[in-house]
């Protein structure tokens, strides 16, 4: 679900966008408003996917969503064709398409197995995976405070899953795998962002994910109805709109301002599941999601503080 945005191309060690060149005197109210709209659009995506149900297997649903979403790729074709790619870049794009495709399949499967609130809560864990991955794979250093935030996020995951006190379903396992796959995708995006323009990275992601999903979809193919195709096109449109409004939010205000607003997505997801789909509200799931979201927000705040401190340090150095 990563389409026409620069978001995925500017991923930092926290798994969040690195920098959208936002000035210090940004428009926080505007940024928060855009992020609130982003949350509503993403909740709408989960609602439509939940409505579609599980008649169509998850790999096919994911494939059709990306095929139908290729229409939004048209504005990117010219820069993609103009940009030459090395063999190593193609391998990285292909690897990212594969891991991202697996992550998308796991997400669609989880949506048919567990509640919307659980899916939303566990999706907050992706930036934590990315932070760990950046330290292990890219050699980025973890400060004590960031390690503490990761520990809190892990506790949040344990609160949601509560092993030994409740049954851990295949949907929960799928969401854990989804977080790992998306974190790997984000880390590859970070590497590629230094090699090719942003739109090229986004465009090739859509193409390679579609290609990667095709054999999985073909293996379990069931002919969809026109109504199901219509709903899946709506999913693609909502996801694209959500990523666009997220980009607008990050341009209007720093992520340290907009990140806490993403918590509202959990509130809306829980309410939607209870009111529309009669899903019981699990206080432990909500509490675990709050812990994870709080830890991610803390990481974002720390990143912002370090970035503000860096120019000051450079200024002091330049004085001597």
C-alpha positions as CSV (number, residue, x, y, z in Angstrom):
1,X,0.0,0.0,0.0
2,X,2.8,2.3,-0.8
3,X,2.0,4.3,-3.9
4,X,2.4,7.9,-5.0
5,X,4.4,9.3,-2.1
6,X,7.9,10.3,-1.3
7,X,7.4,9.0,2.2
8,X,9.0,5.6,1.8
9,X,12.0,7.1,0.0
10,X,13.1,9.1,3.0
11,X,13.1,6.5,5.7
12,X,15.4,7.0,8.7
13,X,16.6,4.6,11.3
14,X,13.3,4.9,13.1
15,X,11.4,3.6,10.1
16,X,9.7,7.0,9.8
17,X,10.3,9.5,7.0
18,X,13.8,11.1,7.4
19,X,13.3,14.6,6.3
20,X,10.8,16.4,4.2
21,X,12.7,19.7,4.4
22,X,10.2,21.2,6.8
23,X,11.3,24.6,8.2
24,X,11.3,25.0,12.0
25,X,8.4,27.6,11.7
26,X,6.1,25.1,10.0
27,X,2.3,24.9,10.1
28,X,1.6,22.4,12.9
29,X,-2.2,22.7,12.8
30,X,-2.2,22.1,9.1
31,X,0.1,19.2,9.4
32,X,-2.0,17.6,12.2
33,X,-5.2,18.1,10.2
34,X,-3.6,16.4,7.2
35,X,-2.4,13.5,9.4
36,X,-5.9,13.1,10.9
37,X,-7.3,12.8,7.4
38,X,-4.6,10.3,6.5
39,X,-5.7,8.2,9.5
40,X,-9.3,8.3,8.3
41,X,-8.3,7.2,4.8
42,X,-6.2,4.3,6.1
43,X,-9.1,3.2,8.4
44,X,-11.3,3.3,5.3
45,X,-8.9,1.0,3.6
46,X,-9.1,-1.5,6.4
47,X,-12.9,-1.2,6.4
48,X,-13.2,-1.9,2.7
49,X,-10.8,-4.9,2.9
50,X,-12.8,-6.3,5.9
51,X,-16.0,-5.8,3.9
52,X,-14.6,-7.7,0.9
53,X,-14.1,-10.7,3.2
54,X,-12.1,-13.8,2.6
55,X,-13.7,-15.4,-0.5
56,X,-10.8,-14.2,-2.6
57,X,-7.5,-15.6,-1.2
58,X,-5.1,-13.0,0.3
59,X,-2.4,-13.3,-2.3
60,X,-4.9,-12.7,-5.1
61,X,-6.5,-9.8,-3.3
62,X,-3.1,-8.2,-2.8
63,X,-2.2,-8.8,-6.5
64,X,-5.5,-7.3,-7.8
65,X,-5.1,-4.3,-5.5
66,X,-1.7,-3.5,-7.0
67,X,-2.7,-4.3,-10.6
68,X,-5.7,-1.9,-10.3
69,X,-3.4,0.7,-8.6
70,X,-1.0,0.7,-11.5
71,X,-3.2,3.4,-13.1
72,X,-1.7,5.8,-10.5
73,X,1.7,5.0,-11.8
74,X,1.2,6.7,-15.2
75,X,2.6,10.1,-14.1
76,X,5.8,8.3,-13.0
77,X,6.5,6.5,-16.3
78,X,8.6,9.2,-18.0
79,X,11.1,9.7,-15.1
80,X,11.3,5.9,-14.7
81,X,12.1,5.3,-18.3
82,X,14.6,8.2,-18.4
83,X,16.5,7.0,-15.4
84,X,19.0,4.3,-16.1
85,X,19.3,1.5,-13.6
86,X,22.4,-0.6,-12.8
87,X,22.2,-4.3,-12.3
88,X,22.7,-3.9,-8.5
89,X,19.9,-1.4,-8.4
90,X,17.6,-3.8,-10.2
91,X,18.5,-6.5,-7.8
92,X,17.6,-4.3,-4.8
93,X,14.4,-3.2,-6.4
94,X,13.5,-6.8,-7.1
95,X,14.4,-7.8,-3.5
96,X,12.3,-5.0,-2.1
97,X,9.4,-5.9,-4.4
98,X,9.5,-9.5,-3.1
99,X,9.7,-8.7,0.7
100,X,7.1,-5.9,0.3
101,X,4.8,-8.2,-1.6
102,X,5.0,-10.9,1.1
103,X,4.2,-8.2,3.7
104,X,1.2,-7.1,1.7
105,X,-0.1,-10.6,1.5
106,X,0.4,-11.1,5.2
107,X,-1.6,-7.9,5.9
108,X,-4.5,-8.9,3.7
109,X,-4.5,-12.3,5.3
110,X,-4.5,-10.9,8.8
111,X,-7.4,-8.6,8.0
112,X,-9.5,-11.8,7.5
113,X,-8.4,-13.4,10.7
114,X,-8.2,-10.8,13.5
115,X,-10.0,-7.6,14.4
116,X,-9.3,-4.2,12.8
117,X,-8.0,-2.9,16.1
118,X,-5.5,-5.7,16.4
119,X,-4.2,-5.2,12.8
120,X,-3.9,-1.4,13.4
121,X,-2.2,-1.8,16.8
122,X,0.4,-4.3,15.5
123,X,1.0,-2.2,12.4
124,X,2.6,0.5,14.6
125,X,5.4,-2.0,15.3
126,X,6.9,-1.6,11.8
127,X,9.1,1.5,12.7
128,X,10.4,-0.4,15.7
129,X,11.5,-3.3,13.5
130,X,13.1,-0.8,11.1
131,X,15.0,0.8,14.0
132,X,16.4,-2.5,15.0
133,X,17.2,-3.4,11.4
134,X,19.0,-0.2,10.8
135,X,21.2,-0.9,13.8
136,X,21.9,-4.6,12.8
137,X,22.2,-4.2,9.0
138,X,23.2,-0.6,8.4
139,X,25.4,-0.1,11.5
140,X,23.4,2.8,12.9
141,X,23.9,3.4,16.6
142,X,21.1,2.9,19.2
143,X,21.1,5.4,22.1
144,X,19.9,4.2,25.5
145,X,16.7,6.2,25.2
146,X,15.9,4.6,21.9
147,X,16.6,1.2,23.3
148,X,14.2,1.9,26.1
149,X,11.5,2.9,23.6
150,X,12.0,-0.3,21.7
151,X,11.6,-2.3,25.0
152,X,8.4,-0.5,25.7
153,X,7.2,-1.3,22.2
154,X,8.0,-5.0,22.7
155,X,6.0,-4.9,26.0
156,X,3.1,-3.4,24.0
157,X,3.3,-6.3,21.5
158,X,3.3,-8.8,24.5
159,X,0.2,-7.0,25.9
160,X,-1.6,-7.4,22.6
161,X,-0.7,-11.0,22.1
162,X,-0.7,-12.1,25.8
163,X,0.9,-15.5,25.1
164,X,-0.2,-18.1,27.6
165,X,-3.4,-16.1,28.4
166,X,-5.1,-16.2,25.0
167,X,-4.8,-18.0,21.8
168,X,-2.3,-16.5,19.3
169,X,-4.0,-16.9,15.9
170,X,-2.4,-17.1,12.5
171,X,-3.5,-13.5,11.9
172,X,-1.3,-12.3,14.8
173,X,1.7,-14.3,13.4
174,X,0.9,-12.8,10.0
175,X,1.1,-9.2,11.4
176,X,4.4,-9.9,13.1
177,X,5.7,-11.1,9.7
178,X,4.2,-8.2,8.0
179,X,6.1,-5.8,10.3
180,X,9.4,-7.5,9.5
181,X,8.8,-7.4,5.7
182,X,7.8,-3.8,5.7
183,X,10.8,-2.8,7.8
184,X,13.1,-4.6,5.4
185,X,11.3,-2.8,2.5
186,X,11.8,0.6,4.3
187,X,15.5,-0.1,4.8
188,X,16.1,-1.0,1.2
189,X,14.2,2.2,0.2
190,X,16.6,4.2,2.4
191,X,19.6,2.7,0.4
192,X,17.9,3.3,-2.9
193,X,16.9,6.9,-2.1
194,X,20.6,7.8,-2.4
195,X,20.9,6.2,-5.9
196,X,17.8,7.2,-7.9
197,X,15.1,9.9,-7.7
198,X,12.2,9.5,-5.3
199,X,9.5,9.0,-8.0
200,X,11.6,6.2,-9.6
201,X,11.8,4.3,-6.3
202,X,8.1,4.5,-5.7
203,X,7.3,3.6,-9.3
204,X,9.5,0.5,-9.4
205,X,8.1,-0.6,-6.0
206,X,4.6,-0.8,-7.5
207,X,5.8,-2.7,-10.6
208,X,8.0,-5.2,-8.7
209,X,5.4,-5.8,-6.0
210,X,2.9,-6.6,-8.8
211,X,5.3,-9.0,-10.5
212,X,6.2,-10.7,-7.2
213,X,2.6,-11.2,-6.2
214,X,1.6,-12.7,-9.6
215,X,2.8,-16.3,-9.0
216,X,1.3,-16.4,-5.5
217,X,-2.1,-15.1,-6.9
218,X,-2.0,-17.5,-9.8
219,X,-1.5,-20.5,-7.5
220,X,-4.8,-19.8,-5.6
221,X,-6.7,-17.9,-8.3
222,X,-10.5,-17.5,-8.0
223,X,-12.3,-15.3,-10.5
224,X,-13.4,-12.1,-8.8
225,X,-16.8,-10.5,-9.4
226,X,-17.1,-7.0,-10.9
227,X,-18.3,-5.8,-7.5
228,X,-15.2,-7.2,-5.8
229,X,-12.9,-5.6,-8.5
230,X,-14.7,-2.3,-7.9
231,X,-14.1,-2.5,-4.1
232,X,-10.4,-3.3,-4.7
233,X,-10.0,-0.3,-7.0
234,X,-11.5,1.8,-4.1
235,X,-8.9,0.3,-1.8
236,X,-6.1,1.3,-4.3
237,X,-7.5,4.8,-4.6
238,X,-7.9,5.3,-0.8
239,X,-4.4,4.0,-0.1
240,X,-3.0,6.4,-2.7
241,X,-4.9,9.3,-1.3
242,X,-3.8,8.4,2.2
243,X,-0.1,8.4,1.3
244,X,-0.5,11.7,-0.6
245,X,-2.2,13.4,2.4
246,X,0.5,11.9,4.6
247,X,3.1,13.6,2.4
248,X,1.2,16.9,2.7
249,X,1.2,16.5,6.5
250,X,4.9,15.9,6.6
251,X,5.5,18.9,4.4
252,X,3.4,21.1,6.6
253,X,5.0,20.1,10.0
254,X,7.8,17.9,11.4
255,X,7.1,14.3,12.1
256,X,7.6,15.0,15.8
257,X,4.4,17.1,15.5
258,X,2.3,14.8,13.3
259,X,3.3,11.4,14.6
260,X,1.2,11.5,17.9
261,X,-1.9,12.2,15.7
262,X,-1.6,8.8,14.2
263,X,-2.9,7.4,17.5
264,X,-6.3,8.5,16.5
265,X,-6.2,5.9,13.8
266,X,-6.3,3.2,16.5
267,X,-9.3,5.0,18.1
268,X,-11.2,5.1,14.8
269,X,-10.2,1.5,13.9
270,X,-11.5,0.2,17.3
271,X,-14.8,2.2,16.9
272,X,-15.2,1.0,13.3
273,X,-14.7,-2.6,14.2
274,X,-17.1,-2.4,17.1
275,X,-19.9,-0.4,15.4
276,X,-19.8,-1.7,11.8
277,X,-18.4,-5.2,12.1
278,X,-19.5,-6.1,15.7
279,X,-16.0,-6.8,16.8
280,X,-15.6,-6.8,20.6
281,X,-13.4,-4.0,22.1
282,X,-10.4,-5.5,23.8
283,X,-8.9,-3.1,26.2
284,X,-5.6,-4.9,26.3
285,X,-5.2,-4.6,22.5
286,X,-5.9,-0.8,22.8
287,X,-3.5,-0.5,25.7
288,X,-0.8,-2.4,23.8
289,X,-1.3,-0.2,20.8
290,X,-1.0,2.9,22.9
291,X,2.4,1.6,24.3
292,X,3.7,0.9,20.8
293,X,2.5,4.2,19.4
294,X,3.9,6.1,22.3
295,X,7.3,4.5,21.8
296,X,7.3,5.3,18.1
297,X,6.3,8.9,18.9
298,X,9.2,9.1,21.4
299,X,11.6,7.9,18.8
300,X,10.3,10.5,16.3
301,X,10.7,13.2,18.9
302,X,14.2,12.1,19.7
303,X,15.1,12.1,16.0
304,X,13.7,15.7,15.6
305,X,15.6,16.9,18.7
306,X,18.9,15.4,17.4
307,X,18.3,17.1,14.0
308,X,17.7,20.4,15.7
309,X,20.8,20.0,17.8
310,X,23.0,19.1,14.8
311,X,22.9,22.5,13.0
312,X,23.6,24.2,16.4
313,X,26.7,22.0,16.8
314,X,27.8,22.8,13.3
315,X,27.3,26.5,13.9
316,X,29.4,26.4,17.1
317,X,32.2,24.5,15.2
318,X,32.1,27.1,12.4
319,X,32.8,29.8,14.9
320,X,36.3,28.4,15.6
